[in-house]
Amino acid sequence: MHHEDEKWFYNQATGQVEQGKASSFENRMGPYDTREEAEHALDKVKERNEAADAADEEWED
């Protein structure tokens, strides 16, 4: 089994978590080491966006 086939991905189109590269790269977020990490992919995106927005605000001040 290829290493990436063991990883988990979040499919943005379906909202489902998948193991391996089961869907198109256009809809796939990851890889994640665990199913749980993939299930929380959107939470991680939100956290990163908030941090980036805060950094932008600091830079603009």
ChimeraX commands (.cxc) that place a marker at each C-alpha (Angstrom):
marker #1 position 0.00,0.00,0.00 radius 0.5
marker #1 position 1.30,3.44,-0.94 radius 0.5
marker #1 position 1.89,5.81,1.99 radius 0.5
marker #1 position -0.78,8.30,0.80 radius 0.5
marker #1 position -3.35,5.48,0.67 radius 0.5
marker #1 position -3.04,5.17,4.45 radius 0.5
marker #1 position -3.77,8.87,5.03 radius 0.5
marker #1 position -7.15,10.51,5.53 radius 0.5
marker #1 position -8.69,13.28,3.45 radius 0.5
marker #1 position -11.69,15.58,3.76 radius 0.5
marker #1 position -13.83,15.82,0.63 radius 0.5
marker #1 position -15.15,19.39,0.36 radius 0.5
marker #1 position -17.77,18.46,-2.24 radius 0.5
marker #1 position -19.43,15.73,-0.17 radius 0.5
marker #1 position -18.40,16.68,3.37 radius 0.5
marker #1 position -17.19,13.12,3.85 radius 0.5
marker #1 position -13.91,11.80,5.20 radius 0.5
marker #1 position -12.12,9.34,2.93 radius 0.5
marker #1 position -9.08,7.13,3.34 radius 0.5
marker #1 position -6.67,7.39,0.45 radius 0.5
marker #1 position -7.02,9.51,-2.65 radius 0.5
marker #1 position -10.56,8.39,-3.43 radius 0.5
marker #1 position -11.69,11.71,-4.87 radius 0.5
marker #1 position -10.36,14.42,-7.16 radius 0.5
marker #1 position -7.61,16.69,-5.85 radius 0.5
marker #1 position -9.94,19.62,-6.57 radius 0.5
marker #1 position -12.22,18.55,-3.69 radius 0.5
marker #1 position -9.69,16.93,-1.38 radius 0.5
marker #1 position -8.16,18.50,1.75 radius 0.5
marker #1 position -5.30,16.73,3.46 radius 0.5
marker #1 position -3.59,14.43,3.98 radius 0.5
marker #1 position -4.27,13.92,7.67 radius 0.5
marker #1 position -2.77,11.21,9.84 radius 0.5
marker #1 position -6.06,10.22,11.47 radius 0.5
marker #1 position -9.73,10.11,10.59 radius 0.5
marker #1 position -10.44,12.47,13.50 radius 0.5
marker #1 position -8.03,15.09,12.13 radius 0.5
marker #1 position -9.73,14.89,8.73 radius 0.5
marker #1 position -13.16,15.22,10.35 radius 0.5
marker #1 position -12.01,18.55,11.83 radius 0.5
marker #1 position -10.42,19.88,8.64 radius 0.5
marker #1 position -12.81,22.82,8.37 radius 0.5
marker #1 position -12.14,23.77,12.01 radius 0.5
marker #1 position -8.43,23.93,11.21 radius 0.5
marker #1 position -9.11,26.10,8.16 radius 0.5
marker #1 position -11.20,28.47,10.28 radius 0.5
marker #1 position -8.44,28.71,12.92 radius 0.5
marker #1 position -5.80,29.44,10.29 radius 0.5
marker #1 position -7.96,32.05,8.58 radius 0.5
marker #1 position -8.63,33.81,11.88 radius 0.5
marker #1 position -4.91,33.83,12.69 radius 0.5
marker #1 position -4.07,35.19,9.23 radius 0.5
marker #1 position -6.74,37.89,9.55 radius 0.5
marker #1 position -5.36,38.92,12.94 radius 0.5
marker #1 position -1.83,39.07,11.52 radius 0.5
marker #1 position -3.10,41.23,8.64 radius 0.5
marker #1 position -4.76,43.61,11.08 radius 0.5
marker #1 position -1.55,43.91,13.11 radius 0.5
marker #1 position 0.48,44.57,9.98 radius 0.5
marker #1 position -1.95,47.24,8.77 radius 0.5
marker #1 position -1.87,49.12,12.11 radius 0.5
marker link #1:1,2 radius 0.2
marker link #1:2,3 radius 0.2
marker link #1:3,4 radius 0.2
marker link #1:4,5 radius 0.2
marker link #1:5,6 radius 0.2
marker link #1:6,7 radius 0.2
marker link #1:7,8 radius 0.2
marker link #1:8,9 radius 0.2
marker link #1:9,10 radius 0.2
marker link #1:10,11 radius 0.2
marker link #1:11,12 radius 0.2
marker link #1:12,13 radius 0.2
marker link #1:13,14 radius 0.2
marker link #1:14,15 radius 0.2
marker link #1:15,16 radius 0.2
marker link #1:16,17 radius 0.2
marker link #1:17,18 radius 0.2
marker link #1:18,19 radius 0.2
marker link #1:19,20 radius 0.2
marker link #1:20,21 radius 0.2
marker link #1:21,22 radius 0.2
marker link #1:22,23 radius 0.2
marker link #1:23,24 radius 0.2
marker link #1:24,25 radius 0.2
marker link #1:25,26 radius 0.2
marker link #1:26,27 radius 0.2
marker link #1:27,28 radius 0.2
marker link #1:28,29 radius 0.2
marker link #1:29,30 radius 0.2
marker link #1:30,31 radius 0.2
marker link #1:31,32 radius 0.2
marker link #1:32,33 radius 0.2
marker link #1:33,34 radius 0.2
marker link #1:34,35 radius 0.2
marker link #1:35,36 radius 0.2
marker link #1:36,37 radius 0.2
marker link #1:37,38 radius 0.2
marker link #1:38,39 radius 0.2
marker link #1:39,40 radius 0.2
marker link #1:40,41 radius 0.2
marker link #1:41,42 radius 0.2
marker link #1:42,43 radius 0.2
marker link #1:43,44 radius 0.2
marker link #1:44,45 radius 0.2
marker link #1:45,46 radius 0.2
marker link #1:46,47 radius 0.2
marker link #1:47,48 radius 0.2
marker link #1:48,49 radius 0.2
marker link #1:49,50 radius 0.2
marker link #1:50,51 radius 0.2
marker link #1:51,52 radius 0.2
marker link #1:52,53 radius 0.2
marker link #1:53,54 radius 0.2
marker link #1:54,55 radius 0.2
marker link #1:55,56 radius 0.2
marker link #1:56,57 radius 0.2
marker link #1:57,58 radius 0.2
marker link #1:58,59 radius 0.2
marker link #1:59,60 radius 0.2
marker link #1:60,61 radius 0.2
view
